[in-house]
Amino acid sequence: MAVPKRKTSKARRDKRRSSTWKLTLPGMTKCPKCGEYVLSHRVCKKCGVYHNKEVLAVEE
């Protein structure tokens, strides 16, 4: 059975773990009507437009 010869330091352990657990940013696009950043394939919360069609009636 393989046994490590030395203890892995906290710095070395944390360096190894740091890159694999990072979160990625979601795909954000600009709304074609108002220019607000929106998650892809979602209705714009500001103007209610999806795929250049008004889906929601948003009160201003």
C-alpha positions as CSV (number, residue, x, y, z in Angstrom):
1,M,0.0,0.0,0.0
2,A,1.3,3.4,-1.0
3,V,2.0,5.8,1.9
4,P,3.2,9.4,1.6
5,K,6.7,10.0,2.9
6,R,5.9,13.6,4.0
7,K,2.9,15.6,5.2
8,T,1.5,17.8,2.4
9,S,1.6,21.4,3.6
10,K,-1.5,23.5,3.8
11,A,-0.2,25.9,1.1
12,R,0.5,23.1,-1.3
13,R,-2.9,21.4,-0.6
14,D,-4.8,24.7,-1.1
15,K,-2.9,25.5,-4.3
16,R,-4.0,22.2,-5.7
17,R,-7.6,22.7,-4.7
18,S,-8.0,26.3,-5.7
19,S,-8.3,26.0,-9.5
20,T,-10.9,23.2,-9.7
21,W,-13.6,24.7,-7.4
22,K,-13.9,28.1,-9.0
23,L,-17.3,29.1,-10.3
24,T,-17.6,30.3,-13.9
25,L,-19.6,33.3,-14.9
26,P,-23.0,32.6,-16.6
27,G,-23.4,33.5,-20.3
28,M,-24.7,37.0,-20.3
29,T,-25.9,38.9,-23.4
30,K,-27.3,42.4,-24.0
31,C,-31.0,42.8,-24.5
32,P,-31.6,44.0,-28.1
33,K,-34.2,46.5,-27.1
34,C,-32.9,48.2,-23.9
35,G,-29.3,47.1,-23.7
36,E,-29.6,45.5,-20.2
37,Y,-27.4,42.5,-19.5
38,V,-29.6,39.3,-19.4
39,L,-29.0,35.6,-18.9
40,S,-29.1,33.8,-22.3
41,H,-32.4,32.4,-23.3
42,R,-34.3,34.3,-20.7
43,V,-36.9,37.2,-20.8
44,C,-35.4,40.6,-20.1
45,K,-36.8,41.7,-16.7
46,K,-36.5,45.4,-17.5
47,C,-38.5,45.6,-20.8
48,G,-40.1,42.1,-21.1
49,V,-38.6,41.2,-24.5
50,Y,-37.5,37.8,-25.6
51,H,-36.2,37.0,-29.1
52,N,-37.2,40.5,-30.3
53,K,-40.9,39.9,-29.2
54,E,-42.6,41.4,-26.2
55,V,-43.5,38.6,-23.9
56,L,-44.2,40.4,-20.6
57,A,-46.1,43.6,-20.0
58,V,-43.7,45.5,-17.7
59,E,-44.9,48.5,-15.8
60,E,-42.4,51.4,-15.7
